Amino acid sequence: MRHPRLLSIATATPPHRLDQKDVMRRAAEVFGGDFATLERLLPVYGNAAIDTRYSCVPMDWFMTDHGFGERNSLYLEHAVDLIAEAAAGCLAEAGLAPPDIDIIVTVSTTGIATPSLDALLMERMGFRRDLQRLPIFGLGCAGGVLGLARAAAMARGQPEARVLFLVVELCTLTFRRGDRSKSNIIATALFGDGAAAAVVSCRGGEDRPAMVAWGEHTWPDSLGVMGWDVSDDGLGVLFSSDIPSLVRREMRAVAEAYLERHGLTLDHIDSFICHPGGAKVIDALEGAYGVPQGSLVHTRGVLRDYGNMSAATVMFVLERGLADGNGPRRHLMTTLGPGFSAGFLTLEQP
């Protein structure tokens, strides 16, 4: 059986660059009327290990209230712009044009699109009208790995097909200035916007990374660990402060079980391509995988330069990891998301 190969990858960010120090000052303006909130707010920014992020709206937008309808309209506008940019980049890298694509898999959880984002994109780019489309909603941060796995599965099931994987998240649009919850405060220091695209196929690409295995694990009784709180003024982020502890306690065993199903162990892995989550989660992942503290260089670098872009983030890490040029390597992609779930994907780089 031929393995699907990652023929190309490209990333995209919106135009508004957010400096973390500027965000902290503006957040102090928003929350300044609540002294208790402000006292616990400010250290979050310094501890986030983030220098810059990118947003589809300018900083002033966050200083006023917005309803769900306005937020979702902005989501539709900017999400299509970003996936169009990422798609054009990865198609050019693969030497392909839109009519060469047979299937599109699109992942996003930060807005609602019906018709779906891929249908909207078809009106902008010259894809064939018999294109197969698979839009995926609700995977949250896990969507980068699990969505790429779905694209690989479709490519393996249709070996002559070329699959375009798209992921876009506009996390900044979910900020609600009246929400003083701990999750919302952390979100103001953590989340950014971004998109990525990849072409996956069993046709050609013998010199490109092979996607040899994938899988996932969903913990029982964990639905409250991560998700959305849907309100009149938008989507409010929910995540548990226990995530780093859960990673330290259970992630290694789950990863080992996944690898064992495919005849591998952690000792067979040369490189870990991890969704960052946050600084404490990265520390916990390094401990779980038994690698030296600070060794997840690309994961930390993407968090520093872009923040947490939910599902799109791990694709930025993958792009950097594959560009290392260190010869043949086996990569393990991992991520965590609502469910509460872990996603895994193994790539072998020739």
Secondary structure, 3 states (H helix, E strand, C coil): CCCCEEEEEEEECCCEEEEHHHHHHHHHHHHCCCHHHHHHHHHHHHHCCCCEEEECCCHHHHHCCCCHHHHHHHHHHHHHHHHHHHHHHHHHHHCCCHHHCCEEEEECCCCCCCCCHHHHHHCCCCCCCCCEEEEECCCHHHHHHHHHHHHHHHHHHCCCCEEEEEEEEEHHHHCCCCCCCHHHHHHHHHECEEEEEEEEECCCCCCCCEEEEEEEEECCCCCCCEEEEEECCEEEEEECCCHHHHHHHHHHHHHHHHHHHCCCCHHHCCEEEECCCCHHHHHHHHHHHCCCCCCCHHHHHHHHHHCECHHHHHHHHHHHHHCCCCCCEEEEEEEEECCCEEEEEEEEEC
